[in-house]
Amino acid sequence: MNDEIIREVYSVLESRRDNPIDSYTSNIMQDNDKKAEDKILEKIAEEAGEVIIASKNDENLVYESVDLIFHTLLILAYKGVEIDEVFEEFARRRK
């Protein structure tokens, strides 16, 4: 799989974290530290639930999964994790 689109999305998330604009991702990351983290984690829980429902209903599974992946990337960017750490962990698990 080509990781280009994931890297591009992650770069945008980091940019929105470091140089806030009026956007969903900037706004969710700009609350005080605890509140911002809680809001992102609540979205991950919500999106995980939607993936479960989508799978059980055989509807919108890809769409809901992308939302879950997006919000997971959002918490990683918010916490300052480098995207290469994620790819390295996938590579390590594949061995």
Biopython code that builds the backbone (N, CA, C, O; Angstrom):
import numpy as np
from Bio.PDB.StructureBuilder import StructureBuilder

atoms = [
    (1, "MET", "N", (0.840, -1.186, 0.000)),
    (1, "MET", "CA", (0.000, 0.000, 0.000)),
    (1, "MET", "C", (0.878, 1.239, 0.000)),
    (1, "MET", "O", (1.878, 1.313, 0.714)),
    (2, "ASN", "N", (0.497, 2.183, -0.791)),
    (2, "ASN", "CA", (1.204, 3.448, -0.842)),
    (2, "ASN", "C", (0.785, 4.284, 0.378)),
    (2, "ASN", "O", (-0.402, 4.494, 0.626)),
    (3, "ASP", "N", (1.780, 4.752, 1.126)),
    (3, "ASP", "CA", (1.464, 5.517, 2.340)),
    (3, "ASP", "C", (1.352, 7.019, 2.082)),
    (3, "ASP", "O", (1.212, 7.802, 3.022)),
    (4, "GLU", "N", (1.412, 7.419, 0.823)),
    (4, "GLU", "CA", (1.445, 8.852, 0.488)),
    (4, "GLU", "C", (0.243, 9.617, 1.028)),
    (4, "GLU", "O", (0.414, 10.696, 1.596)),
    (5, "ILE", "N", (-0.959, 9.093, 0.866)),
    (5, "ILE", "CA", (-2.150, 9.840, 1.300)),
    (5, "ILE", "C", (-2.190, 9.939, 2.828)),
    (5, "ILE", "O", (-2.605, 10.965, 3.369)),
    (6, "ILE", "N", (-1.763, 8.882, 3.526)),
    (6, "ILE", "CA", (-1.725, 8.949, 4.991)),
    (6, "ILE", "C", (-0.728, 10.012, 5.438)),
    (6, "ILE", "O", (-1.009, 10.800, 6.340)),
    (7, "ARG", "N", (0.428, 10.024, 4.803)),
    (7, "ARG", "CA", (1.443, 11.040, 5.152)),
    (7, "ARG", "C", (0.931, 12.454, 4.863)),
    (7, "ARG", "O", (1.178, 13.382, 5.635)),
    (8, "GLU", "N", (0.222, 12.606, 3.751)),
    (8, "GLU", "CA", (-0.317, 13.925, 3.392)),
    (8, "GLU", "C", (-1.355, 14.379, 4.423)),
    (8, "GLU", "O", (-1.319, 15.520, 4.882)),
    (9, "VAL", "N", (-2.266, 13.495, 4.778)),
    (9, "VAL", "CA", (-3.286, 13.836, 5.785)),
    (9, "VAL", "C", (-2.607, 14.174, 7.115)),
    (9, "VAL", "O", (-2.981, 15.138, 7.783)),
    (10, "TYR", "N", (-1.618, 13.380, 7.486)),
    (10, "TYR", "CA", (-0.932, 13.604, 8.769)),
    (10, "TYR", "C", (-0.214, 14.951, 8.777)),
    (10, "TYR", "O", (-0.225, 15.667, 9.778)),
    (11, "SER", "N", (0.403, 15.281, 7.661)),
    (11, "SER", "CA", (1.083, 16.572, 7.551)),
    (11, "SER", "C", (0.099, 17.731, 7.731)),
    (11, "SER", "O", (0.415, 18.729, 8.380)),
    (12, "VAL", "N", (-1.078, 17.591, 7.158)),
    (12, "VAL", "CA", (-2.105, 18.632, 7.330)),
    (12, "VAL", "C", (-2.509, 18.724, 8.805)),
    (12, "VAL", "O", (-2.664, 19.823, 9.337)),
    (13, "LEU", "N", (-2.679, 17.583, 9.459)),
    (13, "LEU", "CA", (-3.055, 17.598, 10.884)),
    (13, "LEU", "C", (-1.992, 18.293, 11.726)),
    (13, "LEU", "O", (-2.312, 19.096, 12.603)),
    (14, "GLU", "N", (-0.724, 17.982, 11.457)),
    (14, "GLU", "CA", (0.358, 18.634, 12.201)),
    (14, "GLU", "C", (0.371, 20.139, 11.935)),
    (14, "GLU", "O", (0.587, 20.941, 12.844)),
    (15, "SER", "N", (0.139, 20.501, 10.696)),
    (15, "SER", "CA", (0.108, 21.930, 10.347)),
    (15, "SER", "C", (-1.043, 22.642, 11.056)),
    (15, "SER", "O", (-0.878, 23.751, 11.563)),
    (16, "ARG", "N", (-2.204, 21.997, 11.085)),
    (16, "ARG", "CA", (-3.367, 22.609, 11.756)),
    (16, "ARG", "C", (-3.141, 22.695, 13.266)),
    (16, "ARG", "O", (-3.649, 23.606, 13.921)),
    (17, "ARG", "N", (-2.377, 21.744, 13.817)),
    (17, "ARG", "CA", (-2.033, 21.782, 15.242)),
    (17, "ARG", "C", (-1.086, 22.957, 15.523)),
    (17, "ARG", "O", (-1.268, 23.701, 16.487)),
    (18, "ASP", "N", (-0.071, 23.106, 14.662)),
    (18, "ASP", "CA", (0.985, 24.094, 14.901)),
    (18, "ASP", "C", (0.632, 25.491, 14.387)),
    (18, "ASP", "O", (1.127, 26.490, 14.909)),
    (19, "ASN", "N", (-0.214, 25.557, 13.378)),
    (19, "ASN", "CA", (-0.613, 26.837, 12.771)),
    (19, "ASN", "C", (-2.129, 26.845, 12.614)),
    (19, "ASN", "O", (-2.652, 26.687, 11.511)),
    (20, "PRO", "N", (-2.826, 27.032, 13.734)),
    (20, "PRO", "CA", (-4.295, 26.905, 13.698)),
    (20, "PRO", "C", (-4.960, 27.844, 12.698)),
    (20, "PRO", "O", (-4.568, 28.999, 12.532)),
    (21, "ILE", "N", (-5.969, 27.309, 12.045)),
    (21, "ILE", "CA", (-6.842, 28.100, 11.192)),
    (21, "ILE", "C", (-8.261, 27.792, 11.643)),
    (21, "ILE", "O", (-8.463, 26.999, 12.562)),
    (22, "ASP", "N", (-9.238, 28.409, 11.007)),
    (22, "ASP", "CA", (-10.622, 28.118, 11.354)),
    (22, "ASP", "C", (-11.046, 26.835, 10.635)),
    (22, "ASP", "O", (-11.625, 26.872, 9.549)),
    (23, "SER", "N", (-10.739, 25.699, 11.275)),
    (23, "SER", "CA", (-11.105, 24.402, 10.701)),
    (23, "SER", "C", (-11.487, 23.459, 11.835)),
    (23, "SER", "O", (-11.189, 23.713, 13.002)),
    (24, "TYR", "N", (-12.148, 22.375, 11.474)),
    (24, "TYR", "CA", (-12.551, 21.381, 12.470)),
    (24, "TYR", "C", (-11.350, 20.874, 13.245)),
    (24, "TYR", "O", (-11.371, 20.837, 14.476)),
    (25, "THR", "N", (-10.298, 20.483, 12.529)),
    (25, "THR", "CA", (-9.143, 19.883, 13.204)),
    (25, "THR", "C", (-8.397, 20.900, 14.061)),
    (25, "THR", "O", (-7.955, 20.571, 15.162)),
    (26, "SER", "N", (-8.253, 22.109, 13.581)),
    (26, "SER", "CA", (-7.598, 23.129, 14.404)),
    (26, "SER", "C", (-8.403, 23.421, 15.655)),
    (26, "SER", "O", (-7.857, 23.501, 16.755)),
    (27, "ASN", "N", (-9.689, 23.579, 15.479)),
    (27, "ASN", "CA", (-10.536, 23.940, 16.617)),
    (27, "ASN", "C", (-10.571, 22.856, 17.681)),
    (27, "ASN", "O", (-10.547, 23.159, 18.874)),
    (28, "ILE", "N", (-10.627, 21.590, 17.262)),
    (28, "ILE", "CA", (-10.701, 20.509, 18.251)),
    (28, "ILE", "C", (-9.384, 20.376, 19.021)),
    (28, "ILE", "O", (-9.377, 19.929, 20.167)),
    (29, "MET", "N", (-8.266, 20.766, 18.387)),
    (29, "MET", "CA", (-6.961, 20.655, 19.049)),
    (29, "MET", "C", (-6.583, 21.898, 19.846)),
    (29, "MET", "O", (-5.568, 21.883, 20.543)),
    (30, "GLN", "N", (-7.362, 22.969, 19.766)),
    (30, "GLN", "CA", (-6.952, 24.226, 20.381)),
    (30, "GLN", "C", (-7.591, 24.516, 21.726)),
    (30, "GLN", "O", (-7.295, 25.542, 22.338)),
    (31, "ASP", "N", (-8.467, 23.630, 22.202)),
    (31, "ASP", "CA", (-8.973, 23.813, 23.553)),
    (31, "ASP", "C", (-7.838, 23.591, 24.534)),
    (31, "ASP", "O", (-6.753, 23.162, 24.143)),
    (32, "ASN", "N", (-8.083, 23.884, 25.820)),
    (32, "ASN", "CA", (-7.018, 23.587, 26.767)),
    (32, "ASN", "C", (-6.649, 22.113, 26.660)),
    (32, "ASN", "O", (-7.443, 21.311, 26.169)),
    (33, "ASP", "N", (-5.474, 21.756, 27.106)),
    (33, "ASP", "CA", (-4.928, 20.428, 26.851)),
    (33, "ASP", "C", (-5.877, 19.283, 27.174)),
    (33, "ASP", "O", (-6.131, 18.428, 26.325)),
    (34, "LYS", "N", (-6.391, 19.262, 28.364)),
    (34, "LYS", "CA", (-7.227, 18.130, 28.775)),
    (34, "LYS", "C", (-8.526, 18.078, 27.985)),
    (34, "LYS", "O", (-8.950, 17.006, 27.555)),
    (35, "LYS", "N", (-9.153, 19.222, 27.795)),
    (35, "LYS", "CA", (-10.426, 19.245, 27.089)),
    (35, "LYS", "C", (-10.249, 18.828, 25.630)),
    (35, "LYS", "O", (-11.078, 18.089, 25.098)),
    (36, "ALA", "N", (-9.201, 19.282, 24.988)),
    (36, "ALA", "CA", (-8.951, 18.918, 23.594)),
    (36, "ALA", "C", (-8.739, 17.418, 23.472)),
    (36, "ALA", "O", (-9.329, 16.772, 22.606)),
    (37, "GLU", "N", (-7.903, 16.867, 24.333)),
    (37, "GLU", "CA", (-7.650, 15.428, 24.283)),
    (37, "GLU", "C", (-8.944, 14.651, 24.518)),
    (37, "GLU", "O", (-9.223, 13.681, 23.813)),
    (38, "ASP", "N", (-9.722, 15.069, 25.492)),
    (38, "ASP", "CA", (-10.990, 14.386, 25.773)),
    (38, "ASP", "C", (-11.924, 14.430, 24.572)),
    (38, "ASP", "O", (-12.570, 13.431, 24.255)),
    (39, "LYS", "N", (-12.005, 15.584, 23.894)),
    (39, "LYS", "CA", (-12.882, 15.707, 22.733)),
    (39, "LYS", "C", (-12.447, 14.774, 21.612)),
    (39, "LYS", "O", (-13.283, 14.149, 20.960)),
    (40, "ILE", "N", (-11.148, 14.680, 21.390)),
    (40, "ILE", "CA", (-10.642, 13.789, 20.330)),
    (40, "ILE", "C", (-10.928, 12.335, 20.699)),
    (40, "ILE", "O", (-11.359, 11.550, 19.854)),
    (41, "LEU", "N", (-10.689, 11.980, 21.955)),
    (41, "LEU", "CA", (-10.938, 10.598, 22.387)),
    (41, "LEU", "C", (-12.420, 10.244, 22.325)),
    (41, "LEU", "O", (-12.777, 9.111, 22.002)),
    (42, "GLU", "N", (-13.279, 11.206, 22.632)),
    (42, "GLU", "CA", (-14.724, 10.968, 22.502)),
    (42, "GLU", "C", (-15.090, 10.692, 21.045)),
    (42, "GLU", "O", (-15.917, 9.825, 20.765)),
    (43, "LYS", "N", (-14.477, 11.427, 20.123)),
    (43, "LYS", "CA", (-14.736, 11.194, 18.685)),
    (43, "LYS", "C", (-14.263, 9.808, 18.272)),
    (43, "LYS", "O", (-14.931, 9.136, 17.486)),
    (44, "ILE", "N", (-13.114, 9.371, 18.794)),
    (44, "ILE", "CA", (-12.615, 8.030, 18.457)),
    (44, "ILE", "C", (-13.608, 6.975, 18.952)),
    (44, "ILE", "O", (-13.911, 6.023, 18.232)),
    (45, "ALA", "N", (-14.108, 7.138, 20.159)),
    (45, "ALA", "CA", (-15.087, 6.182, 20.693)),
    (45, "ALA", "C", (-16.354, 6.182, 19.841)),
    (45, "ALA", "O", (-16.904, 5.126, 19.531)),
    (46, "GLU", "N", (-16.809, 7.375, 19.469)),
    (46, "GLU", "CA", (-17.999, 7.495, 18.623)),
    (46, "GLU", "C", (-17.780, 6.807, 17.280)),
    (46, "GLU", "O", (-18.631, 6.053, 16.808)),
    (47, "GLU", "N", (-16.625, 7.080, 16.672)),
    (47, "GLU", "CA", (-16.341, 6.502, 15.348)),
    (47, "GLU", "C", (-16.163, 4.990, 15.442)),
    (47, "GLU", "O", (-16.558, 4.274, 14.522)),
    (48, "ALA", "N", (-15.583, 4.489, 16.519)),
    (48, "ALA", "CA", (-15.439, 3.040, 16.693)),
    (48, "ALA", "C", (-16.817, 2.382, 16.758)),
    (48, "ALA", "O", (-17.037, 1.318, 16.180)),
    (49, "GLY", "N", (-17.727, 3.021, 17.458)),
    (49, "GLY", "CA", (-19.090, 2.505, 17.530)),
    (49, "GLY", "C", (-19.753, 2.497, 16.160)),
    (49, "GLY", "O", (-20.477, 1.561, 15.820)),
    (50, "GLU", "N", (-19.506, 3.533, 15.379)),
    (50, "GLU", "CA", (-20.099, 3.604, 14.037)),
    (50, "GLU", "C", (-19.506, 2.539, 13.112)),
    (50, "GLU", "O", (-20.197, 2.032, 12.228)),
    (51, "VAL", "N", (-18.231, 2.198, 13.311)),
    (51, "VAL", "CA", (-17.631, 1.113, 12.521)),
    (51, "VAL", "C", (-18.311, -0.210, 12.866)),
    (51, "VAL", "O", (-18.606, -1.012, 11.980)),
    (52, "ILE", "N", (-18.554, -0.429, 14.137)),
    (52, "ILE", "CA", (-19.216, -1.665, 14.555)),
    (52, "ILE", "C", (-20.612, -1.769, 13.929)),
    (52, "ILE", "O", (-20.985, -2.813, 13.395)),
    (53, "ILE", "N", (-21.367, -0.686, 14.000)),
    (53, "ILE", "CA", (-22.725, -0.684, 13.434)),
    (53, "ILE", "C", (-22.667, -0.871, 11.915)),
    (53, "ILE", "O", (-23.459, -1.623, 11.348)),
    (54, "ALA", "N", (-21.733, -0.188, 11.266)),
    (54, "ALA", "CA", (-21.596, -0.308, 9.804)),
    (54, "ALA", "C", (-21.267, -1.741, 9.408)),
    (54, "ALA", "O", (-21.791, -2.256, 8.420)),
    (55, "SER", "N", (-20.409, -2.371, 10.172)),
    (55, "SER", "CA", (-20.053, -3.756, 9.869)),
    (55, "SER", "C", (-21.251, -4.683, 10.067)),
    (55, "SER", "O", (-21.535, -5.534, 9.224)),
    (56, "LYS", "N", (-21.931, -4.512, 11.162)),
    (56, "LYS", "CA", (-23.086, -5.374, 11.437)),
    (56, "LYS", "C", (-24.192, -5.186, 10.404)),
    (56, "LYS", "O", (-24.900, -6.134, 10.065)),
    (57, "ASN", "N", (-24.339, -3.947, 9.900)),
    (57, "ASN", "CA", (-25.391, -3.649, 8.922)),
    (57, "ASN", "C", (-24.920, -3.796, 7.477)),
    (57, "ASN", "O", (-25.706, -3.615, 6.546)),
    (58, "ASP", "N", (-23.657, -4.119, 7.288)),
    (58, "ASP", "CA", (-23.083, -4.195, 5.931)),
    (58, "ASP", "C", (-23.341, -2.924, 5.131)),
    (58, "ASP", "O", (-23.694, -2.977, 3.953)),
    (59, "GLU", "N", (-23.158, -1.776, 5.793)),
    (59, "GLU", "CA", (-23.345, -0.480, 5.136)),
    (59, "GLU", "C", (-22.259, 0.491, 5.575)),
    (59, "GLU", "O", (-21.936, 0.572, 6.760)),
    (60, "ASN", "N", (-21.710, 1.209, 4.645)),
    (60, "ASN", "CA", (-20.792, 2.321, 4.928)),
    (60, "ASN", "C", (-19.560, 1.933, 5.735)),
    (60, "ASN", "O", (-19.010, 2.772, 6.449)),
    (61, "LEU", "N", (-19.122, 0.705, 5.643)),
    (61, "LEU", "CA", (-17.985, 0.262, 6.457)),
    (61, "LEU", "C", (-16.707, 1.020, 6.101)),
    (61, "LEU", "O", (-15.952, 1.412, 6.992)),
    (62, "VAL", "N", (-16.461, 1.226, 4.824)),
    (62, "VAL", "CA", (-15.244, 1.953, 4.422)),
    (62, "VAL", "C", (-15.329, 3.399, 4.914)),
    (62, "VAL", "O", (-14.374, 3.914, 5.495)),
    (63, "TYR", "N", (-16.447, 4.041, 4.687)),
    (63, "TYR", "CA", (-16.632, 5.442, 5.100)),
    (63, "TYR", "C", (-16.407, 5.598, 6.603)),
    (63, "TYR", "O", (-15.660, 6.478, 7.031)),
    (64, "GLU", "N", (-17.039, 4.765, 7.390)),
    (64, "GLU", "CA", (-16.911, 4.862, 8.850)),
    (64, "GLU", "C", (-15.500, 4.491, 9.318)),
    (64, "GLU", "O", (-14.987, 5.067, 10.277)),
    (65, "SER", "N", (-14.886, 3.540, 8.644)),
    (65, "SER", "CA", (-13.513, 3.161, 9.001)),
    (65, "SER", "C", (-12.542, 4.297, 8.746)),
    (65, "SER", "O", (-11.623, 4.526, 9.532)),
    (66, "VAL", "N", (-12.742, 5.000, 7.658)),
    (66, "VAL", "CA", (-11.872, 6.149, 7.367)),
    (66, "VAL", "C", (-12.057, 7.224, 8.432)),
    (66, "VAL", "O", (-11.082, 7.856, 8.840)),
    (67, "ASP", "N", (-13.276, 7.442, 8.886)),
    (67, "ASP", "CA", (-13.491, 8.403, 9.988)),
    (67, "ASP", "C", (-12.721, 7.977, 11.240)),
    (67, "ASP", "O", (-12.105, 8.807, 11.908)),
    (68, "LEU", "N", (-12.760, 6.684, 11.551)),
    (68, "LEU", "CA", (-12.043, 6.181, 12.731)),
    (68, "LEU", "C", (-10.530, 6.340, 12.561)),
    (68, "LEU", "O", (-9.837, 6.769, 13.483)),
    (69, "ILE", "N", (-10.037, 5.995, 11.393)),
    (69, "ILE", "CA", (-8.597, 6.143, 11.128)),
    (69, "ILE", "C", (-8.202, 7.611, 11.199)),
    (69, "ILE", "O", (-7.164, 7.947, 11.770)),
    (70, "PHE", "N", (-9.020, 8.486, 10.624)),
    (70, "PHE", "CA", (-8.733, 9.927, 10.654)),
    (70, "PHE", "C", (-8.612, 10.427, 12.093)),
    (70, "PHE", "O", (-7.661, 11.136, 12.424)),
    (71, "HIS", "N", (-9.557, 10.068, 12.935)),
    (71, "HIS", "CA", (-9.517, 10.560, 14.311)),
    (71, "HIS", "C", (-8.401, 9.914, 15.125)),
    (71, "HIS", "O", (-7.896, 10.514, 16.073)),
    (72, "THR", "N", (-8.016, 8.696, 14.759)),
    (72, "THR", "CA", (-6.854, 8.079, 15.394)),
    (72, "THR", "C", (-5.586, 8.833, 14.993)),
    (72, "THR", "O", (-4.714, 9.086, 15.824)),
    (73, "LEU", "N", (-5.494, 9.187, 13.718)),
    (73, "LEU", "CA", (-4.353, 10.007, 13.275)),
    (73, "LEU", "C", (-4.367, 11.358, 13.985)),
    (73, "LEU", "O", (-3.315, 11.897, 14.329)),
    (74, "LEU", "N", (-5.557, 11.897, 14.201)),
    (74, "LEU", "CA", (-5.685, 13.197, 14.872)),
    (74, "LEU", "C", (-5.113, 13.142, 16.288)),
    (74, "LEU", "O", (-4.381, 14.047, 16.688)),
    (75, "ILE", "N", (-5.436, 12.090, 17.057)),
    (75, "ILE", "CA", (-4.890, 12.022, 18.431)),
    (75, "ILE", "C", (-3.381, 11.807, 18.388)),
    (75, "ILE", "O", (-2.662, 12.332, 19.239)),
    (76, "LEU", "N", (-2.892, 11.049, 17.417)),
    (76, "LEU", "CA", (-1.441, 10.843, 17.306)),
    (76, "LEU", "C", (-0.746, 12.173, 17.006)),
    (76, "LEU", "O", (0.276, 12.489, 17.615)),
    (77, "ALA", "N", (-1.290, 12.944, 16.080)),
    (77, "ALA", "CA", (-0.703, 14.248, 15.745)),
    (77, "ALA", "C", (-0.799, 15.185, 16.947)),
    (77, "ALA", "O", (0.149, 15.903, 17.263)),
    (78, "TYR", "N", (-1.942, 15.168, 17.603)),
    (78, "TYR", "CA", (-2.135, 16.025, 18.783)),
    (78, "TYR", "C", (-1.106, 15.709, 19.861)),
    (78, "TYR", "O", (-0.593, 16.612, 20.521)),
    (79, "LYS", "N", (-0.805, 14.425, 20.038)),
    (79, "LYS", "CA", (0.149, 14.005, 21.070)),
    (79, "LYS", "C", (1.600, 14.116, 20.610)),
    (79, "LYS", "O", (2.514, 13.823, 21.380)),
    (80, "GLY", "N", (1.819, 14.532, 19.372)),
    (80, "GLY", "CA", (3.176, 14.749, 18.884)),
    (80, "GLY", "C", (3.903, 13.491, 18.441)),
    (80, "GLY", "O", (5.131, 13.484, 18.357)),
    (81, "VAL", "N", (3.169, 12.440, 18.158)),
    (81, "VAL", "CA", (3.774, 11.201, 17.669)),
    (81, "VAL", "C", (4.162, 11.404, 16.197)),
    (81, "VAL", "O", (3.393, 11.966, 15.416)),
    (82, "GLU", "N", (5.342, 10.948, 15.837)),
    (82, "GLU", "CA", (5.766, 11.031, 14.433)),
    (82, "GLU", "C", (5.096, 9.911, 13.646)),
    (82, "GLU", "O", (5.019, 8.776, 14.117)),
    (83, "ILE", "N", (4.612, 10.230, 12.447)),
    (83, "ILE", "CA", (3.915, 9.224, 11.638)),
    (83, "ILE", "C", (4.826, 8.051, 11.304)),
    (83, "ILE", "O", (4.353, 6.927, 11.137)),
    (84, "ASP", "N", (6.120, 8.302, 11.205)),
    (84, "ASP", "CA", (7.045, 7.197, 10.927)),
    (84, "ASP", "C", (7.042, 6.165, 12.053)),
    (84, "ASP", "O", (7.298, 4.988, 11.803)),
    (85, "GLU", "N", (6.758, 6.584, 13.286)),
    (85, "GLU", "CA", (6.656, 5.624, 14.391)),
    (85, "GLU", "C", (5.531, 4.613, 14.133)),
    (85, "GLU", "O", (5.656, 3.430, 14.452)),
    (86, "VAL", "N", (4.445, 5.098, 13.559)),
    (86, "VAL", "CA", (3.307, 4.223, 13.252)),
    (86, "VAL", "C", (3.695, 3.227, 12.160)),
    (86, "VAL", "O", (3.432, 2.030, 12.278)),
    (87, "PHE", "N", (4.316, 3.728, 11.108)),
    (87, "PHE", "CA", (4.726, 2.830, 10.009)),
    (87, "PHE", "C", (5.783, 1.838, 10.493)),
    (87, "PHE", "O", (5.771, 0.677, 10.085)),
    (88, "GLU", "N", (6.685, 2.279, 11.347)),
    (88, "GLU", "CA", (7.702, 1.372, 11.887)),
    (88, "GLU", "C", (7.070, 0.272, 12.745)),
    (88, "GLU", "O", (7.528, -0.871, 12.733)),
    (89, "GLU", "N", (6.025, 0.621, 13.484)),
    (89, "GLU", "CA", (5.353, -0.383, 14.311)),
    (89, "GLU", "C", (4.636, -1.412, 13.440)),
    (89, "GLU", "O", (4.655, -2.608, 13.729)),
    (90, "PHE", "N", (4.001, -0.928, 12.366)),
    (90, "PHE", "CA", (3.380, -1.872, 11.421)),
    (90, "PHE", "C", (4.440, -2.798, 10.836)),
    (90, "PHE", "O", (4.228, -4.007, 10.745)),
    (91, "ALA", "N", (5.572, -2.238, 10.443)),
    (91, "ALA", "CA", (6.646, -3.043, 9.847)),
    (91, "ALA", "C", (7.169, -4.062, 10.845)),
    (91, "ALA", "O", (7.428, -5.212, 10.488)),
    (92, "ARG", "N", (7.328, -3.636, 12.114)),
    (92, "ARG", "CA", (7.823, -4.538, 13.142)),
    (92, "ARG", "C", (6.861, -5.708, 13.343)),
    (92, "ARG", "O", (7.293, -6.847, 13.522)),
    (93, "ARG", "N", (5.569, -5.429, 13.314)),
    (93, "ARG", "CA", (4.575, -6.484, 13.536)),
    (93, "ARG", "C", (4.467, -7.441, 12.358)),
    (93, "ARG", "O", (4.034, -8.583, 12.515)),
    (94, "ARG", "N", (4.856, -6.977, 11.194)),
    (94, "ARG", "CA", (4.758, -7.817, 9.997)),
    (94, "ARG", "C", (5.866, -8.857, 9.926)),
    (94, "ARG", "O", (5.747, -9.851, 9.210)),
    (95, "LYS", "N", (6.943, -8.629, 10.667)),
    (95, "LYS", "CA", (8.091, -9.546, 10.605)),
    (95, "LYS", "C", (7.763, -10.888, 11.230)),
    (95, "LYS", "O", (8.614, -11.777, 11.264)),
]
sb = StructureBuilder()
sb.init_structure("model")
sb.init_model(0)
sb.init_chain("A")
sb.init_seg("    ")
for serial, (resi, resn, name, xyz) in enumerate(atoms, 1):
    if name == "N":
        sb.init_residue(resn, " ", resi, " ")
    sb.init_atom(name, np.array(xyz, "f"), 0.0, 1.0, " ", f" {name:<3s}", serial, name[0])
structure = sb.get_structure()
